[in-house]
C-alpha cells in the first residue's frame, strides 16, 4: 500500500469513527427540491446510458488498469 493510499484509508476511518461517535452533522438536513429533482434526473439519465462514462473506459483514458 502506498503512502497516499494509507493516508486516504486513515482519513476515511477517522471520519467514520467521528460520525459514529458524534453523529452525522448533516443527518437532519434536507435537500432543496431543485437539487433533489436534478439528482433524480441525473440518476435516470445515467441508468439509461444517456450520460456518464463507464469506469473501465474512464480508467483507460487515465492510463489506469481497472
PyMOL Python script that loads the backbone (N, CA, C, O; Angstrom):
from pymol import cmd

cmd.read_pdbstr("""\
ATOM      1  N   UNK A   1       0.847  -1.168   0.000  1.00  0.00           N
ATOM      2  CA  UNK A   1       0.000   0.000   0.000  1.00  0.00           C
ATOM      3  C   UNK A   1       0.896   1.236   0.000  1.00  0.00           C
ATOM      4  O   UNK A   1       1.847   1.333   0.775  1.00  0.00           O
ATOM      5  N   UNK A   2       0.576   2.167  -0.877  1.00  0.00           N
ATOM      6  CA  UNK A   2       1.382   3.386  -0.965  1.00  0.00           C
ATOM      7  C   UNK A   2       1.044   4.329   0.189  1.00  0.00           C
ATOM      8  O   UNK A   2       0.048   4.148   0.890  1.00  0.00           O
ATOM      9  N   UNK A   3       1.887   5.326   0.366  1.00  0.00           N
ATOM     10  CA  UNK A   3       1.663   6.309   1.425  1.00  0.00           C
ATOM     11  C   UNK A   3       0.362   7.068   1.197  1.00  0.00           C
ATOM     12  O   UNK A   3      -0.381   7.324   2.145  1.00  0.00           O
ATOM     13  N   UNK A   4       0.083   7.429  -0.047  1.00  0.00           N
ATOM     14  CA  UNK A   4      -1.158   8.145  -0.357  1.00  0.00           C
ATOM     15  C   UNK A   4      -2.379   7.280  -0.082  1.00  0.00           C
ATOM     16  O   UNK A   4      -3.386   7.767   0.433  1.00  0.00           O
ATOM     17  N   UNK A   5      -2.292   5.995  -0.424  1.00  0.00           N
ATOM     18  CA  UNK A   5      -3.403   5.082  -0.149  1.00  0.00           C
ATOM     19  C   UNK A   5      -3.613   4.940   1.355  1.00  0.00           C
ATOM     20  O   UNK A   5      -4.750   4.884   1.823  1.00  0.00           O
ATOM     21  N   UNK A   6      -2.533   4.884   2.103  1.00  0.00           N
ATOM     22  CA  UNK A   6      -2.616   4.772   3.551  1.00  0.00           C
ATOM     23  C   UNK A   6      -3.254   6.025   4.149  1.00  0.00           C
ATOM     24  O   UNK A   6      -4.103   5.928   5.035  1.00  0.00           O
ATOM     25  N   UNK A   7      -2.848   7.201   3.666  1.00  0.00           N
ATOM     26  CA  UNK A   7      -3.425   8.452   4.147  1.00  0.00           C
ATOM     27  C   UNK A   7      -4.926   8.488   3.884  1.00  0.00           C
ATOM     28  O   UNK A   7      -5.703   8.891   4.751  1.00  0.00           O
ATOM     29  N   UNK A   8      -5.327   8.072   2.705  1.00  0.00           N
ATOM     30  CA  UNK A   8      -6.740   8.050   2.349  1.00  0.00           C
ATOM     31  C   UNK A   8      -7.501   7.097   3.260  1.00  0.00           C
ATOM     32  O   UNK A   8      -8.569   7.439   3.767  1.00  0.00           O
ATOM     33  N   UNK A   9      -6.962   5.923   3.465  1.00  0.00           N
ATOM     34  CA  UNK A   9      -7.598   4.927   4.323  1.00  0.00           C
ATOM     35  C   UNK A   9      -7.743   5.455   5.754  1.00  0.00           C
ATOM     36  O   UNK A   9      -8.818   5.352   6.345  1.00  0.00           O
ATOM     37  N   UNK A  10      -6.683   6.011   6.305  1.00  0.00           N
ATOM     38  CA  UNK A  10      -6.728   6.542   7.669  1.00  0.00           C
ATOM     39  C   UNK A  10      -7.741   7.678   7.759  1.00  0.00           C
ATOM     40  O   UNK A  10      -8.507   7.751   8.720  1.00  0.00           O
ATOM     41  N   UNK A  11      -7.750   8.552   6.777  1.00  0.00           N
ATOM     42  CA  UNK A  11      -8.696   9.660   6.753  1.00  0.00           C
ATOM     43  C   UNK A  11     -10.136   9.156   6.759  1.00  0.00           C
ATOM     44  O   UNK A  11     -10.973   9.664   7.505  1.00  0.00           O
ATOM     45  N   UNK A  12     -10.418   8.164   5.935  1.00  0.00           N
ATOM     46  CA  UNK A  12     -11.765   7.597   5.863  1.00  0.00           C
ATOM     47  C   UNK A  12     -12.153   6.936   7.177  1.00  0.00           C
ATOM     48  O   UNK A  12     -13.289   7.075   7.630  1.00  0.00           O
ATOM     49  N   UNK A  13     -11.221   6.220   7.788  1.00  0.00           N
ATOM     50  CA  UNK A  13     -11.504   5.557   9.061  1.00  0.00           C
ATOM     51  C   UNK A  13     -11.762   6.568  10.176  1.00  0.00           C
ATOM     52  O   UNK A  13     -12.663   6.377  10.993  1.00  0.00           O
ATOM     53  N   UNK A  14     -10.979   7.636  10.212  1.00  0.00           N
ATOM     54  CA  UNK A  14     -11.174   8.669  11.225  1.00  0.00           C
ATOM     55  C   UNK A  14     -12.542   9.321  11.037  1.00  0.00           C
ATOM     56  O   UNK A  14     -13.269   9.534  12.008  1.00  0.00           O
ATOM     57  N   UNK A  15     -12.892   9.635   9.796  1.00  0.00           N
ATOM     58  CA  UNK A  15     -14.191  10.250   9.516  1.00  0.00           C
ATOM     59  C   UNK A  15     -15.330   9.325   9.944  1.00  0.00           C
ATOM     60  O   UNK A  15     -16.288   9.776  10.572  1.00  0.00           O
ATOM     61  N   UNK A  16     -15.237   8.049   9.615  1.00  0.00           N
ATOM     62  CA  UNK A  16     -16.261   7.080  10.007  1.00  0.00           C
ATOM     63  C   UNK A  16     -16.411   7.024  11.522  1.00  0.00           C
ATOM     64  O   UNK A  16     -17.528   7.009  12.040  1.00  0.00           O
ATOM     65  N   UNK A  17     -15.284   6.992  12.229  1.00  0.00           N
ATOM     66  CA  UNK A  17     -15.322   6.898  13.686  1.00  0.00           C
ATOM     67  C   UNK A  17     -15.914   8.160  14.299  1.00  0.00           C
ATOM     68  O   UNK A  17     -16.694   8.076  15.247  1.00  0.00           O
ATOM     69  N   UNK A  18     -15.555   9.323  13.774  1.00  0.00           N
ATOM     70  CA  UNK A  18     -16.115  10.575  14.286  1.00  0.00           C
ATOM     71  C   UNK A  18     -17.628  10.622  14.079  1.00  0.00           C
ATOM     72  O   UNK A  18     -18.364  11.049  14.969  1.00  0.00           O
ATOM     73  N   UNK A  19     -18.084  10.192  12.928  1.00  0.00           N
ATOM     74  CA  UNK A  19     -19.524  10.163  12.672  1.00  0.00           C
ATOM     75  C   UNK A  19     -20.204   9.178  13.610  1.00  0.00           C
ATOM     76  O   UNK A  19     -21.290   9.444  14.127  1.00  0.00           O
ATOM     77  N   UNK A  20     -19.555   8.037  13.826  1.00  0.00           N
ATOM     78  CA  UNK A  20     -20.103   7.037  14.750  1.00  0.00           C
ATOM     79  C   UNK A  20     -20.225   7.618  16.165  1.00  0.00           C
ATOM     80  O   UNK A  20     -21.240   7.419  16.833  1.00  0.00           O
ATOM     81  N   UNK A  21     -19.200   8.328  16.613  1.00  0.00           N
ATOM     82  CA  UNK A  21     -19.186   8.856  17.969  1.00  0.00           C
ATOM     83  C   UNK A  21     -20.015  10.130  18.140  1.00  0.00           C
ATOM     84  O   UNK A  21     -20.692  10.302  19.153  1.00  0.00           O
ATOM     85  N   UNK A  22     -19.961  11.007  17.160  1.00  0.00           N
ATOM     86  CA  UNK A  22     -20.601  12.314  17.283  1.00  0.00           C
ATOM     87  C   UNK A  22     -21.905  12.430  16.506  1.00  0.00           C
ATOM     88  O   UNK A  22     -22.676  13.367  16.713  1.00  0.00           O
ATOM     89  N   UNK A  23     -22.149  11.483  15.618  1.00  0.00           N
ATOM     90  CA  UNK A  23     -23.325  11.561  14.768  1.00  0.00           C
ATOM     91  C   UNK A  23     -23.011  12.318  13.491  1.00  0.00           C
ATOM     92  O   UNK A  23     -22.018  13.041  13.409  1.00  0.00           O
ATOM     93  N   UNK A  24     -23.856  12.146  12.513  1.00  0.00           N
ATOM     94  CA  UNK A  24     -23.684  12.812  11.225  1.00  0.00           C
ATOM     95  C   UNK A  24     -24.234  14.230  11.333  1.00  0.00           C
ATOM     96  O   UNK A  24     -25.428  14.405  11.577  1.00  0.00           O
ATOM     97  N   UNK A  25     -23.388  15.249  11.157  1.00  0.00           N
ATOM     98  CA  UNK A  25     -23.851  16.631  11.300  1.00  0.00           C
ATOM     99  C   UNK A  25     -24.877  17.039  10.247  1.00  0.00           C
ATOM    100  O   UNK A  25     -25.563  18.050  10.402  1.00  0.00           O
ATOM    101  N   UNK A  26     -24.981  16.262   9.188  1.00  0.00           N
ATOM    102  CA  UNK A  26     -25.919  16.596   8.122  1.00  0.00           C
ATOM    103  C   UNK A  26     -27.173  15.725   8.162  1.00  0.00           C
ATOM    104  O   UNK A  26     -28.006  15.791   7.258  1.00  0.00           O
ATOM    105  N   UNK A  27     -27.306  14.912   9.206  1.00  0.00           N
ATOM    106  CA  UNK A  27     -28.409  13.948   9.276  1.00  0.00           C
ATOM    107  C   UNK A  27     -29.779  14.612   9.244  1.00  0.00           C
ATOM    108  O   UNK A  27     -30.709  14.063   8.653  1.00  0.00           O
ATOM    109  N   UNK A  28     -29.923  15.756   9.851  1.00  0.00           N
ATOM    110  CA  UNK A  28     -31.226  16.423   9.921  1.00  0.00           C
ATOM    111  C   UNK A  28     -31.470  17.397   8.774  1.00  0.00           C
ATOM    112  O   UNK A  28     -32.530  18.019   8.706  1.00  0.00           O
ATOM    113  N   UNK A  29     -30.510  17.533   7.884  1.00  0.00           N
ATOM    114  CA  UNK A  29     -30.663  18.461   6.766  1.00  0.00           C
ATOM    115  C   UNK A  29     -31.439  17.807   5.631  1.00  0.00           C
ATOM    116  O   UNK A  29     -31.387  16.591   5.449  1.00  0.00           O
ATOM    117  N   UNK A  30     -32.148  18.616   4.881  1.00  0.00           N
ATOM    118  CA  UNK A  30     -32.892  18.113   3.736  1.00  0.00           C
ATOM    119  C   UNK A  30     -32.377  18.789   2.472  1.00  0.00           C
ATOM    120  O   UNK A  30     -31.939  19.940   2.489  1.00  0.00           O
ATOM    121  N   UNK A  31     -32.443  18.035   1.372  1.00  0.00           N
ATOM    122  CA  UNK A  31     -32.068  18.615   0.088  1.00  0.00           C
ATOM    123  C   UNK A  31     -33.163  19.570  -0.368  1.00  0.00           C
ATOM    124  O   UNK A  31     -34.351  19.323  -0.158  1.00  0.00           O
ATOM    125  N   UNK A  32     -32.747  20.648  -0.987  1.00  0.00           N
ATOM    126  CA  UNK A  32     -33.737  21.526  -1.595  1.00  0.00           C
ATOM    127  C   UNK A  32     -34.392  20.763  -2.736  1.00  0.00           C
ATOM    128  O   UNK A  32     -33.759  19.914  -3.365  1.00  0.00           O
ATOM    129  N   UNK A  33     -35.635  21.058  -2.998  1.00  0.00           N
ATOM    130  CA  UNK A  33     -36.394  20.334  -4.016  1.00  0.00           C
ATOM    131  C   UNK A  33     -35.705  20.379  -5.379  1.00  0.00           C
ATOM    132  O   UNK A  33     -35.681  19.377  -6.094  1.00  0.00           O
ATOM    133  N   UNK A  34     -35.149  21.525  -5.741  1.00  0.00           N
ATOM    134  CA  UNK A  34     -34.492  21.650  -7.040  1.00  0.00           C
ATOM    135  C   UNK A  34     -33.281  20.721  -7.128  1.00  0.00           C
ATOM    136  O   UNK A  34     -33.016  20.151  -8.187  1.00  0.00           O
ATOM    137  N   UNK A  35     -32.547  20.565  -6.031  1.00  0.00           N
ATOM    138  CA  UNK A  35     -31.383  19.680  -6.016  1.00  0.00           C
ATOM    139  C   UNK A  35     -31.833  18.230  -6.105  1.00  0.00           C
ATOM    140  O   UNK A  35     -31.241  17.438  -6.838  1.00  0.00           O
ATOM    141  N   UNK A  36     -32.871  17.883  -5.367  1.00  0.00           N
ATOM    142  CA  UNK A  36     -33.402  16.518  -5.408  1.00  0.00           C
ATOM    143  C   UNK A  36     -33.861  16.158  -6.816  1.00  0.00           C
ATOM    144  O   UNK A  36     -33.596  15.053  -7.288  1.00  0.00           O
ATOM    145  N   UNK A  37     -34.538  17.068  -7.481  1.00  0.00           N
ATOM    146  CA  UNK A  37     -35.015  16.812  -8.845  1.00  0.00           C
ATOM    147  C   UNK A  37     -33.853  16.645  -9.823  1.00  0.00           C
ATOM    148  O   UNK A  37     -33.901  15.781 -10.698  1.00  0.00           O
ATOM    149  N   UNK A  38     -32.817  17.457  -9.682  1.00  0.00           N
ATOM    150  CA  UNK A  38     -31.649  17.341 -10.556  1.00  0.00           C
ATOM    151  C   UNK A  38     -30.946  16.002 -10.345  1.00  0.00           C
ATOM    152  O   UNK A  38     -30.504  15.371 -11.305  1.00  0.00           O
ATOM    153  N   UNK A  39     -30.844  15.567  -9.082  1.00  0.00           N
ATOM    154  CA  UNK A  39     -30.234  14.268  -8.798  1.00  0.00           C
ATOM    155  C   UNK A  39     -31.052  13.134  -9.410  1.00  0.00           C
ATOM    156  O   UNK A  39     -30.493  12.222 -10.019  1.00  0.00           O
ATOM    157  N   UNK A  40     -32.360  13.188  -9.251  1.00  0.00           N
ATOM    158  CA  UNK A  40     -33.231  12.153  -9.822  1.00  0.00           C
ATOM    159  C   UNK A  40     -33.060  12.097 -11.340  1.00  0.00           C
ATOM    160  O   UNK A  40     -32.939  11.018 -11.919  1.00  0.00           O
ATOM    161  N   UNK A  41     -33.050  13.269 -11.976  1.00  0.00           N
ATOM    162  CA  UNK A  41     -32.891  13.321 -13.429  1.00  0.00           C
ATOM    163  C   UNK A  41     -31.526  12.772 -13.840  1.00  0.00           C
ATOM    164  O   UNK A  41     -31.415  12.058 -14.836  1.00  0.00           O
ATOM    165  N   UNK A  42     -30.503  13.103 -13.081  1.00  0.00           N
ATOM    166  CA  UNK A  42     -29.158  12.631 -13.386  1.00  0.00           C
ATOM    167  C   UNK A  42     -29.070  11.115 -13.250  1.00  0.00           C
ATOM    168  O   UNK A  42     -28.499  10.451 -14.116  1.00  0.00           O
ATOM    169  N   UNK A  43     -29.630  10.556 -12.172  1.00  0.00           N
ATOM    170  CA  UNK A  43     -29.612   9.104 -11.975  1.00  0.00           C
ATOM    171  C   UNK A  43     -30.380   8.399 -13.088  1.00  0.00           C
ATOM    172  O   UNK A  43     -29.954   7.352 -13.577  1.00  0.00           O
ATOM    173  N   UNK A  44     -31.507   8.974 -13.482  1.00  0.00           N
ATOM    174  CA  UNK A  44     -32.326   8.381 -14.538  1.00  0.00           C
ATOM    175  C   UNK A  44     -31.566   8.384 -15.865  1.00  0.00           C
ATOM    176  O   UNK A  44     -31.536   7.372 -16.565  1.00  0.00           O
ATOM    177  N   UNK A  45     -30.958   9.507 -16.209  1.00  0.00           N
ATOM    178  CA  UNK A  45     -30.204   9.611 -17.456  1.00  0.00           C
ATOM    179  C   UNK A  45     -29.013   8.658 -17.453  1.00  0.00           C
ATOM    180  O   UNK A  45     -28.715   8.026 -18.467  1.00  0.00           O
ATOM    181  N   UNK A  46     -28.341   8.557 -16.325  1.00  0.00           N
ATOM    182  CA  UNK A  46     -27.183   7.668 -16.223  1.00  0.00           C
ATOM    183  C   UNK A  46     -27.615   6.214 -16.376  1.00  0.00           C
ATOM    184  O   UNK A  46     -26.935   5.433 -17.043  1.00  0.00           O
ATOM    185  N   UNK A  47     -28.735   5.844 -15.767  1.00  0.00           N
ATOM    186  CA  UNK A  47     -29.189   4.452 -15.861  1.00  0.00           C
ATOM    187  C   UNK A  47     -29.614   4.085 -17.278  1.00  0.00           C
ATOM    188  O   UNK A  47     -29.569   2.916 -17.661  1.00  0.00           O
ATOM    189  N   UNK A  48     -30.024   5.082 -18.053  1.00  0.00           N
ATOM    190  CA  UNK A  48     -30.392   4.845 -19.457  1.00  0.00           C
ATOM    191  C   UNK A  48     -29.176   4.906 -20.377  1.00  0.00           C
ATOM    192  O   UNK A  48     -29.291   4.654 -21.576  1.00  0.00           O
ATOM    193  N   UNK A  49     -28.017   5.237 -19.822  1.00  0.00           N
ATOM    194  CA  UNK A  49     -26.807   5.327 -20.624  1.00  0.00           C
ATOM    195  C   UNK A  49     -26.682   6.626 -21.389  1.00  0.00           C
ATOM    196  O   UNK A  49     -25.850   6.750 -22.288  1.00  0.00           O
ATOM    197  N   UNK A  50     -27.521   7.606 -21.027  1.00  0.00           N
ATOM    198  CA  UNK A  50     -27.504   8.888 -21.731  1.00  0.00           C
ATOM    199  C   UNK A  50     -26.335   9.768 -21.307  1.00  0.00           C
ATOM    200  O   UNK A  50     -25.872  10.608 -22.079  1.00  0.00           O
ATOM    201  N   UNK A  51     -25.865   9.577 -20.095  1.00  0.00           N
ATOM    202  CA  UNK A  51     -24.714  10.343 -19.598  1.00  0.00           C
ATOM    203  C   UNK A  51     -23.791   9.402 -18.844  1.00  0.00           C
ATOM    204  O   UNK A  51     -24.163   8.273 -18.522  1.00  0.00           O
ATOM    205  N   UNK A  52     -22.606   9.868 -18.571  1.00  0.00           N
ATOM    206  CA  UNK A  52     -21.664   9.078 -17.784  1.00  0.00           C
ATOM    207  C   UNK A  52     -20.709   8.290 -18.653  1.00  0.00           C
ATOM    208  O   UNK A  52     -20.971   8.030 -19.828  1.00  0.00           O
ATOM    209  N   UNK A  53     -19.620   7.924 -18.063  1.00  0.00           N
ATOM    210  CA  UNK A  53     -18.598   7.124 -18.728  1.00  0.00           C
ATOM    211  C   UNK A  53     -18.355   5.889 -17.867  1.00  0.00           C
ATOM    212  O   UNK A  53     -18.144   6.011 -16.660  1.00  0.00           O
ATOM    213  N   UNK A  54     -18.381   4.710 -18.467  1.00  0.00           N
ATOM    214  CA  UNK A  54     -18.099   3.509 -17.683  1.00  0.00           C
ATOM    215  C   UNK A  54     -16.727   3.622 -17.006  1.00  0.00           C
ATOM    216  O   UNK A  54     -15.786   4.185 -17.566  1.00  0.00           O
ATOM    217  N   UNK A  55     -16.639   3.080 -15.806  1.00  0.00           N
ATOM    218  CA  UNK A  55     -15.415   3.194 -15.011  1.00  0.00           C
ATOM    219  C   UNK A  55     -14.201   2.646 -15.744  1.00  0.00           C
ATOM    220  O   UNK A  55     -13.125   3.242 -15.688  1.00  0.00           O
ATOM    221  N   UNK A  56     -14.359   1.515 -16.432  1.00  0.00           N
ATOM    222  CA  UNK A  56     -13.212   0.935 -17.132  1.00  0.00           C
ATOM    223  C   UNK A  56     -12.727   1.836 -18.266  1.00  0.00           C
ATOM    224  O   UNK A  56     -11.527   1.938 -18.522  1.00  0.00           O
ATOM    225  N   UNK A  57     -13.670   2.483 -18.940  1.00  0.00           N
ATOM    226  CA  UNK A  57     -13.324   3.417 -20.014  1.00  0.00           C
ATOM    227  C   UNK A  57     -12.596   4.637 -19.443  1.00  0.00           C
ATOM    228  O   UNK A  57     -11.593   5.090 -19.995  1.00  0.00           O
ATOM    229  N   UNK A  58     -13.111   5.155 -18.340  1.00  0.00           N
ATOM    230  CA  UNK A  58     -12.511   6.316 -17.693  1.00  0.00           C
ATOM    231  C   UNK A  58     -11.105   5.988 -17.209  1.00  0.00           C
ATOM    232  O   UNK A  58     -10.176   6.773 -17.397  1.00  0.00           O
ATOM    233  N   UNK A  59     -10.954   4.817 -16.582  1.00  0.00           N
ATOM    234  CA  UNK A  59      -9.646   4.392 -16.088  1.00  0.00           C
ATOM    235  C   UNK A  59      -8.652   4.260 -17.236  1.00  0.00           C
ATOM    236  O   UNK A  59      -7.492   4.651 -17.113  1.00  0.00           O
ATOM    237  N   UNK A  60      -9.120   3.705 -18.350  1.00  0.00           N
ATOM    238  CA  UNK A  60      -8.249   3.532 -19.513  1.00  0.00           C
ATOM    239  C   UNK A  60      -7.757   4.892 -20.025  1.00  0.00           C
ATOM    240  O   UNK A  60      -6.584   5.040 -20.370  1.00  0.00           O
ATOM    241  N   UNK A  61      -8.659   5.885 -20.074  1.00  0.00           N
ATOM    242  CA  UNK A  61      -8.263   7.228 -20.511  1.00  0.00           C
ATOM    243  C   UNK A  61      -7.175   7.812 -19.613  1.00  0.00           C
ATOM    244  O   UNK A  61      -6.328   8.583 -20.064  1.00  0.00           O
ATOM    245  N   UNK A  62      -7.213   7.430 -18.332  1.00  0.00           N
ATOM    246  CA  UNK A  62      -6.208   7.923 -17.388  1.00  0.00           C
ATOM    247  C   UNK A  62      -4.969   7.057 -17.342  1.00  0.00           C
ATOM    248  O   UNK A  62      -4.021   7.350 -16.613  1.00  0.00           O
ATOM    249  N   UNK A  63      -4.978   5.977 -18.133  1.00  0.00           N
ATOM    250  CA  UNK A  63      -3.843   5.079 -18.161  1.00  0.00           C
ATOM    251  C   UNK A  63      -3.799   4.143 -16.966  1.00  0.00           C
ATOM    252  O   UNK A  63      -2.740   3.632 -16.602  1.00  0.00           O
ATOM    253  N   UNK A  64      -4.966   3.922 -16.354  1.00  0.00           N
ATOM    254  CA  UNK A  64      -5.049   3.051 -15.182  1.00  0.00           C
ATOM    255  C   UNK A  64      -5.551   1.668 -15.588  1.00  0.00           C
ATOM    256  O   UNK A  64      -6.274   1.525 -16.573  1.00  0.00           O
ATOM    257  N   UNK A  65      -5.164   0.665 -14.829  1.00  0.00           N
ATOM    258  CA  UNK A  65      -5.676  -0.680 -15.069  1.00  0.00           C
ATOM    259  C   UNK A  65      -6.838  -0.907 -14.123  1.00  0.00           C
ATOM    260  O   UNK A  65      -6.699  -0.753 -12.909  1.00  0.00           O
ATOM    261  N   UNK A  66      -7.977  -1.273 -14.673  1.00  0.00           N
ATOM    262  CA  UNK A  66      -9.191  -1.430 -13.878  1.00  0.00           C
ATOM    263  C   UNK A  66      -9.518  -2.878 -13.726  1.00  0.00           C
ATOM    264  O   UNK A  66     -10.511  -3.222 -13.085  1.00  0.00           O
TER     265      UNK A  66
END
""", "prot")
cmd.dss("prot")
cmd.show_as("cartoon", "prot")
cmd.util.cbc("prot")
cmd.orient("prot")
